[in-house]
Amino acid sequence: MNKQASFETSLQELEQLVEKLEQGQLPLDESLKLYEQGMETARHCQQQLDQARLVLEKLGQQAALPTSPADEKSD
């Protein structure tokens, strides 16, 4: 897995790994290798989702902040 891969690319790679494993035609050693690769790819996807969530939370907080003293009045 490429650490610089986009979320979509990583997710597609993860789906392909799962598909190979679900077929059940691989030797145990290769299955374990693909499982380990899949776990690493899943962690990478989760990290990207966590980063995106933080960005969205920050943007949401900025949008909620008043931009001028007139915005602070609730009259």
C-alpha positions as CSV (number, residue, x, y, z in Angstrom):
1,M,0.0,0.0,0.0
2,N,1.2,3.4,-0.9
3,K,1.1,5.7,2.2
4,Q,0.3,8.7,-0.2
5,A,-2.6,6.9,-1.8
6,S,-6.0,8.6,-1.8
7,F,-8.8,7.4,0.4
8,E,-10.6,6.1,-2.7
9,T,-7.6,4.2,-4.0
10,S,-6.9,2.7,-0.6
11,L,-10.6,1.7,-0.2
12,Q,-10.5,0.0,-3.6
13,E,-7.4,-1.8,-2.7
14,L,-9.0,-3.0,0.5
15,E,-12.1,-4.2,-1.4
16,Q,-9.9,-6.2,-3.7
17,L,-8.0,-7.8,-0.9
18,V,-11.2,-8.8,0.9
19,E,-12.5,-10.3,-2.4
20,K,-9.4,-12.4,-2.8
21,L,-9.6,-13.6,0.8
22,E,-13.3,-14.4,0.5
23,Q,-12.7,-16.7,-2.4
24,G,-10.9,-19.0,-0.1
25,Q,-8.6,-20.4,-2.8
26,L,-5.3,-19.0,-1.4
27,P,-2.7,-20.9,0.6
28,L,-2.6,-20.0,4.3
29,D,0.7,-18.1,4.1
30,E,-0.6,-15.9,1.3
31,S,-3.9,-15.4,3.1
32,L,-2.1,-14.2,6.2
33,K,0.0,-11.8,4.1
34,L,-3.1,-10.4,2.4
35,Y,-4.9,-10.1,5.8
36,E,-2.0,-8.2,7.2
37,Q,-1.9,-5.9,4.1
38,G,-5.6,-5.4,4.5
39,M,-5.4,-4.4,8.1
40,E,-2.6,-1.9,7.2
41,T,-4.8,-0.5,4.4
42,A,-7.8,-0.3,6.7
43,R,-5.8,1.7,9.3
44,H,-4.6,4.0,6.5
45,C,-8.3,4.6,5.5
46,Q,-9.3,5.2,9.1
47,Q,-6.5,7.8,9.5
48,Q,-7.7,9.6,6.4
49,L,-11.3,9.6,7.6
50,D,-10.2,10.9,11.1
51,Q,-8.2,13.7,9.4
52,A,-11.2,14.6,7.3
53,R,-13.5,14.6,10.3
54,L,-11.1,17.0,12.1
55,V,-11.1,19.4,9.1
56,L,-14.9,19.3,9.0
57,E,-15.2,20.0,12.7
58,K,-12.8,22.9,12.5
59,L,-14.7,24.3,9.6
60,G,-18.0,23.9,11.5
61,Q,-16.5,25.7,14.5
62,Q,-15.3,28.6,12.3
63,A,-18.7,28.9,10.6
64,A,-20.3,29.2,14.1
65,L,-18.1,32.0,15.2
66,P,-19.4,35.5,15.0
67,T,-17.6,37.6,12.4
68,S,-18.4,41.0,13.7
69,P,-19.9,42.6,16.8
70,A,-23.2,43.0,15.1
71,D,-23.4,39.2,14.7
72,E,-23.1,38.8,18.5
73,K,-26.3,40.7,19.1
74,S,-29.3,38.4,19.5
75,D,-32.0,41.2,19.7
